[in-house]
Amino acid sequence: MYDVMQKTLSMYYEDYIDSIWAAYDEHARECYRALKVSGKNILLVSVDLCCADIEYMSEENSMWKACAYTVFGVNSEQGMRILTLGLNNEYDRITDA
């Protein structure tokens, strides 16, 4: 992801990219490294979180500003429940967890 981010940053003129959203913290860390090397101050937000992410987010002048976290097991259970009810045409039983 580091190489992809470096290439992407080099393809566009200054201020063309105003933010980066990463769906996985490993990808976000590599984007963060590429942003630091480039010197560009582009907002970075991500999904998932670990201690290393918090350290990067806490660095002075860090462009990594936000992170969302979810409990994937709960999401998976709810997703499978909705899928099963939908496949059985039991849409009325689908409720907000």
C-alpha positions as CSV (number, residue, x, y, z in Angstrom):
1,M,0.0,0.0,0.0
2,Y,3.0,2.3,0.6
3,D,4.0,2.1,-3.1
4,V,0.4,2.6,-4.2
5,M,0.0,5.7,-2.1
6,Q,3.3,7.2,-3.2
7,K,2.3,6.6,-6.9
8,T,-1.1,8.0,-6.3
9,L,0.3,11.1,-4.6
10,S,2.7,11.7,-7.5
11,M,-0.1,11.4,-10.1
12,Y,-2.2,14.4,-8.9
13,Y,-1.5,18.1,-8.5
14,E,-1.2,19.7,-5.1
15,D,-4.5,20.0,-3.2
16,Y,-6.3,17.6,-5.7
17,I,-6.6,15.0,-2.9
18,D,-8.2,16.4,0.2
19,S,-8.6,13.2,2.2
20,I,-7.9,9.5,2.3
21,W,-10.1,6.8,3.8
22,A,-8.6,3.4,4.5
23,A,-10.7,0.4,5.2
24,Y,-8.0,-1.4,7.1
25,D,-5.5,-0.2,9.7
26,E,-2.5,-1.9,8.0
27,H,-3.3,0.0,4.8
28,A,-3.8,3.2,6.8
29,R,-0.3,2.9,8.4
30,E,1.3,2.5,4.9
31,C,-0.7,5.5,3.6
32,Y,0.5,7.5,6.7
33,R,4.1,6.6,6.0
34,A,3.8,7.6,2.4
35,L,2.1,10.9,3.4
36,K,4.9,11.7,5.9
37,V,7.6,11.0,3.2
38,S,5.7,13.2,0.7
39,G,5.3,16.1,3.2
40,K,1.7,16.5,2.1
41,N,-0.8,17.3,4.8
42,I,-3.8,15.2,3.7
43,L,-6.5,14.1,6.1
44,L,-6.4,10.4,6.8
45,V,-9.2,8.4,8.4
46,S,-9.4,4.7,8.9
47,V,-11.4,1.7,10.1
48,D,-9.9,-0.7,12.6
49,L,-7.5,0.2,15.4
50,C,-4.4,-1.0,17.2
51,C,-1.8,0.5,19.5
52,A,0.5,1.4,16.7
53,D,-2.4,3.4,15.0
54,I,-2.9,5.4,18.2
55,E,0.8,6.2,18.3
56,Y,0.7,7.5,14.7
57,M,-2.4,9.5,15.4
58,S,-0.8,11.0,18.5
59,E,2.3,12.2,16.7
60,E,2.8,16.0,16.5
61,N,1.1,17.4,13.3
62,S,-0.3,13.9,12.4
63,M,-2.6,13.9,9.4
64,W,-4.2,10.7,10.7
65,K,-7.2,12.3,12.5
66,A,-9.9,9.7,13.0
67,C,-10.5,6.0,13.3
68,A,-13.7,4.0,13.5
69,Y,-13.7,0.6,15.3
70,T,-16.3,-2.1,15.1
71,V,-16.7,-5.6,16.6
72,F,-16.6,-7.7,13.5
73,G,-18.0,-10.8,15.2
74,V,-21.2,-9.0,16.0
75,N,-21.4,-7.5,12.5
76,S,-21.0,-11.0,11.0
77,E,-23.7,-12.5,13.2
78,Q,-26.1,-9.7,12.3
79,G,-25.3,-9.9,8.7
80,M,-25.9,-13.7,8.5
81,R,-29.1,-13.3,10.4
82,I,-30.4,-10.7,7.9
83,L,-29.2,-12.8,5.0
84,T,-31.0,-15.9,6.3
85,L,-34.2,-14.0,7.0
86,G,-34.1,-12.3,3.6
87,L,-33.5,-15.7,1.8
88,N,-36.6,-17.0,3.6
89,N,-38.7,-14.0,2.8
90,E,-39.0,-13.1,6.5
91,Y,-38.3,-9.4,6.0
92,D,-40.7,-8.5,8.8
93,R,-38.4,-10.2,11.3
94,I,-35.4,-8.1,10.4
95,T,-35.0,-5.6,13.2
96,D,-32.3,-3.2,14.3
97,A,-29.9,-4.9,16.7
